[in-house]
């Protein structure tokens, strides 16, 4: 487990071990959670992105006001569950399956099933919002947000005002969070991670 906090427009970056790091990358609308190698060129897709479908759509990796989520909806979607590739070979297999699935003009036969099978075998992570400061949005709640954002009233938060006035989607100004990661056999956790031993398979 790791804990942290982040302000709007700022990143959060922390090594998790075995050459990987967690990054909360700032967006104009909030943040996106990524798992990336700590060295070398940044790949076009990260180790959590390809392991956490659906693609090109609402994603638990987006802690943001994208896809018509208001700030209070994004905060209310907690905990968020995702998967990630813990090792480079796992990621390479996942990337190859993703490329076959995304092939044009359409996926190769069996590509979707093969990709789903790989994803299902990857370790899980959980992103939990502990506290937040936000300017709430004034728009009506979108249908997707209503389905997912159910814990706003039970999540600690502070409502802030905006000098720019109200907006339809609002803004998340600050988050405190916890990230729980399932670390498979052979993974060498970073020293700052709080770890707890449990049985899990090699990924």
N, C-alpha and C positions, 0 to 999 in steps of 0.2 A: 504494500500500500504506500502511496505517497500523497502528501497534502500540499496545497498551495493556494495562492490568491493571485488575481490578475486584474488590472484596470483596463478600461476600454482603450484600444489602440496599442496595447503593450503585449508582448509575447510572454509565455511561460515555457521554459525549456528545462528538462531534467533527464539525466541518464537513467536508464532502467537496468542496464547490463547487457552482456553478450553483444556489444557493439551497437545497441539501439538506444534511442531516446524518445521521450514523449514531448511533443510540441503542441502548445495551444497557440496557433497562428492567428494573429489579429486580422479581421476583415472589417470593412466599413459597417457591416451589420452585426458584428459580434466576434466569434472565434470559430475555427475548425480544429478539431483534435486530430493530430497526426502521430504516427509511429514511424520513425525514420532512422537510417543508419547515422552513426555519429561522425563518420568520416567518408571521404569520397564524394563523387558527384551526386547531387540530389536526384533520385529517380523521378520519372514523370508521374508515377503513382506511388503512394506510400503503403506501408505494411498493414495499416488499419483500413484504409480506403477500399482496397480490393477485397478485403476479408469481411466487409460490412455492407452487403446489399440492403436495399435497392440502390442502384447506381443512377446518377442524373436525377435524383428525386429527394424527397424528405429523408434525412439521415440523422441517426443519433449522434453522429460526429459533428454536426453543425449546431453549435450553441449560439444561435443567432436569430435574427428576425427575417431570414430568408423564407421563401415559400409561404408568405403571409402569416407567419408566426408573429404575434405581438411580443414585446419584451416579457410580459408576465406569463405568456404561454411558454416561451423558451425556458424561463426559470422553473415553471411548473412541470416541465418534462424532466423528471428526476425520480429514480435513477435512470440513467441511459446505459443500455448494454450494447457492446460491440465485440468484434473479434479482431484478431491481429495475427500476422505471421511472426513467429518468434525467432526464426532463423532464415538466413539467406536462401538455402535450398527450398524451404517451404514457400518463400515469396516467389522464387523463380517458377516453381510449378504453378502457383496461383496466377502469376502474370501470364504464363503460356495459356492456361485455361481461360483466363479473361479475354485474351486476344482472340481466341477461337470463338468465344461467345459474342464478341463485339465485331466480328468479321463482317464486311460488306460484300454483297447486298444483304446477307443474313447469316445467323449462326450456323456453324457446321452441325451436322446431325449429332445429337447427343451432347452438344457443347454445354447447354444449360445444366443438364443433369450432372455432368462431370465437374463443372464449376461448383455447383451446390454441394456435391459430395466433399470436395476439398475444403470448402468454407466450413462445413459442419464439423470437420475434424480439427479445426484450429482452436487455440486457447481463447478464453473469453476475458473481457475487461468490463468494468463498471465505472461510469463517471457519475458521481453524486454531488449535487450542488448543496452546500451546507448553509451558505448565506449569500445574499445578493443585494445590490443597490441598483435601482432602475427607475427610469421614467416610463410609466405605463403607456401603452398605445390606446388610442381612442376608437379604433375600428372594431367592428363586430368580430367575434372569434371565428376563425375559419374552421371548417369541418374537420380537417386533419388535426388541427391543433386541439380541438375539443376532445378528440379521441385519445390523444397522447398526453396532454398537459393537465394532469389531474391533481398534482400535489402542490400547487402554488400556495394555497392557504395554509398548508402544514410545513412549508419551507420558510426558514427565517429570511426576512427581506426587509428592506427599507425603501419606501417610496420617496423619490427625489423630484424636484421641479426642474424644468428646463427653461433657460433664458430665451430659447428659440420658440417657446410655446408648445402646445400639444401637437403630436403627430399621429398618424394612423397606427404605426407599429411601435413607436416608442424607442427606447434605447436601454441597453444593459451597460451600466457604468462600472460595475465591479462585481467580481465573484470570489467566493471562497469555496473550495471543492476538495474532494477526495477521489483518488483513482485507485481502484482495486484491480490487480492483474493476476490472472492464472499463469503461473510460470511453469512450463513443462520440464521434464527431466532433461538435464544437460544444460539448462539455462543458468548462466552465472549472474546473479542479481547484483546490482550496484550496491555499494555499502550503505547508502542513505535510504534504501528501501526497507520498510518494515515487513519482514517475511514471516510466514506461518507455514509449517510443513504440512502437505497433504499429498495424497497419491494422485498422479495424473500421468497421461501417456506422453510419449515422445512426439513432438510436432516438428 
